[in-house]
Amino acid sequence: MSDAMTAIAIEGGKGPADALVPTTLERPVPRAGEILIKVAAAGVNRPDIIQRLGYYPPPPGAPVTLGLEVAGEVMVASGRWKIGDKVCALLGGGGYAQYAVVDARHALPVPDGFDMVHAAALPETVFTVYANVFEHGALKAGETLLVHGGTSGIGTTAIAMAKAAGARVIATGRGADKKAKALELGADIAVDTKTEDFAEIAREAGGVDVVLDMVGASYFDKNLHALNVGGRIVYIAALAGPVLDVPIMQIMQKRATITGSTLRPRSADEKARLAAEIERVVWPWIAAGKLKPIVDATFPLEAAGKAHAHLEAGEHVGKVVLVA
């Protein structure tokens, strides 16, 4: 292995998509308990865009290089992993590079039959959906999940995981094409939010038990209207408003829970716990053919700026992945 590697830097420290440029960095050296991965593919996620814009700094000790998920080959082993093992992993940063280091407990085996591109599209979305929909949201078989942005990377994964768990899914999207795609991907009901009222459609369909929301304040009233008694609203972003005006009496009457979480700042031990749970629960769904990430587009590592521009345009269905 060379001591140097190609990675993607943000020219000027922050900026538009075209501020992402290839650079040469020292290859990272794993510490005790970490593995070194030769990166074959890296997922592109909206938090990467927010970090590029200067609003989402990496947690202490994490690389400043973008990239929260990768798939590749183990080059330096630790824990359960051997040199040559094929893994996908959740990172605190550093994925937009030819090599990445990660806590060995945060890596999972590449599922049988998966190429590296589809494996790289798993960790960030699967960890996010599992933690928020199934742990914080406590979705159970027979309940109904309302997922906003149903054709996004998170949305397509949430549809598949909820259906695998035996739940019903109502998905929203902006435009008739995205509505049709959500149905094609397995949603029981899809709503075009440009022309339809998702809250009224959800109520007519019997209401929802869990809402997965990345939109934020502008959808709160309708989320609450759609919610059944005892329902849970789970926030993972606030793209259209970060501050809620909460009608306390309605919350009391519906016995509603409002919660949410971020993934990146969690402790190493907490991420390790999540990884073990996901391997126990979700990997069998993958093996059974119930879950495979939808990959919208791939770009060479050196074209990370074009990948960001594609994601920001908002027309993608599923994940965008860099190929190293």
C-alpha positions, -999 to +999 in steps of 0.1 A: +000+000+000+011+035-007+015+059+022-005+085+001-040+084-012-065+104-032-093+120-012-118+148-017-112+181-001-135+212+002-116+240-014-118+270+009-132+249+037-168+253+025-187+262-006-208+250-035-206+215-051-178+225-074-157+233-043-151+195-040-117+188-055-094+157-055-063+161-032-035+139-019-035+130+018-016+106+039-033+072+041-049+069+076-034+046+101-059+025+122-057+027+160-063-002+183-098-017+176-100-001+141-098-016+107-084-001+075-106-004+045-096-001+009-126+018-003-144+005-034-175+027-031-188+055-008-224+066-003-233+103-008-257+117+018-274+149+026-254+155+058-223+156+035-239+185+016-246+203+049-210+198+061-198+210+027-218+242+032-202+247+066-231+238+089-223+203+101-188+199+115-175+164+121-175+152+157-143+154+177-117+130+165-135+123+131-118+130+098-127+163+082-130+145+048-166+139+039-182+105+037-203+086+062-205+051+046-182+029+025-178-006+012-145-022+005-118-047+015-102-050+049-065-042+046-056-041+083-076-064+105-091-061+140-118-077+160-139-102+140-124-091+107-096-107+086-075-092+059-094-096+026-129-096+042-155-076+023-173-051+045-195-021+045-192+004+074-207+034+091-181+062+095-179+094+114-162+108+083-135+101+058-154+080+032-146+101+002-111+086-001-092+056-014-088+043+022-108+048+054-104+037+090-133+027+112-141+011+146-142-027+137-176-029+155-192-005+131-185-027+100-209-053+087-203-081+061-212-073+025-244-093+020-242-123-004-249-113-039-243-076-033-217-056-053-197-029-036-219-001-049-251-015-034-232-024-002-219+011+002-255+024-001-266+004+030-250+017+063-261+054+067-297+048+056-302+014+073-287+027+106-309+058+104-341+040+096-336+013+121-327+037+150-355+061+142-384+040+128-379+008+148-363+020+180-375+056+187-407+051+166-413+016+178-430+006+146-446-029+148-462-053+124-497-042+115-491-005+122-488+022+095-457+043+088-460+077+070-426+084+054-420+118+038-396+120+009-404+084-001-381+083-031-350+097-013-323+073-001-338+073+034-374+070+020-368+041-003-350+022+025-378+031+050-404+017+027-386-016+022-377-020+059-412-012+071-428-036+046-402-063+056-414-058+092-451-063+083-462-027+085-483-006+061-466+023+044-479+057+032-452+076+013-452+112+001-433+129-027-434+160-048-448+152-082-468+125-100-436+107-111-424+104-075-458+092-064-458+065-090-423+055-081-431+052-044-459+028-053-436+008-075-411+005-046-438-010-023-457+018-006-493+008+000-504+044-006-485+073-022-493+110-021-482+138-044-478+167-020-480+192-049-516+184-055-529+163-026-533+166+011-513+138+028-530+143+061-566+139+048-555+109+027-539+093+057-569+099+079-592+084+053-569+053+052-572+049+090-544+072+102-508+065+109-489+052+139-454+065+131-442+094+110-407+096+097-401+133+089-372+151+074-392+182+064-398+198+097-421+226+109-441+231+078-455+195+080-461+194+117-498+203+119-506+178+091-484+151+107-503+155+140-537+154+122-527+122+105-515+106+137-535+080+155-539+080+193-506+068+208-487+077+176-451+088+173-435+115+151-398+110+146-376+138+132-344+132+114-340+166+097-357+200+094-354+211+058-385+233+060-383+248+094-365+238+127-389+252+152-423+237+161-453+255+174-467+226+195-505+225+204-501+209+238-538+199+242-537+180+209-505+162+220-523+152+253-555+141+236-536+119+211-511+107+237-486+115+210-448+113+212-425+137+194-390+126+192-360+125+168-323+118+167-290+123+149-267+094+141-232+108+136-226+122+171-236+089+189-209+072+209-188+044+195-204+020+219-239+031+208-231+027+171-216-008+179-249-017+196-269-005+166-246-024+142-252-057+161-289-052+162-290-044+125-270-075+116-295-095+138-327-080+124-320-064+090-294-086+074-319-116+074-343-093+055-316-087+030-308-124+027-345-131+021-346-105-008-368-081+011-344-052+011-319-040-015-310-003-018-321+016-049-290+032-065-300+062-086-265+071-100-228+065-095-199+089-101-162+085-099-146+096-067-129+125-084-164+137-096-178+141-061-189+177-069-211+164-097-225+138-073-234+165-049-250+186-076-271+156-087-283+150-051-291+187-046-312+188-078-337+166-060-347+144-089-329+113-077-347+081-067-327+062-041-289+066-034-260+083-051-227+065-048-191+074-055-168+047-070-132+049-059 
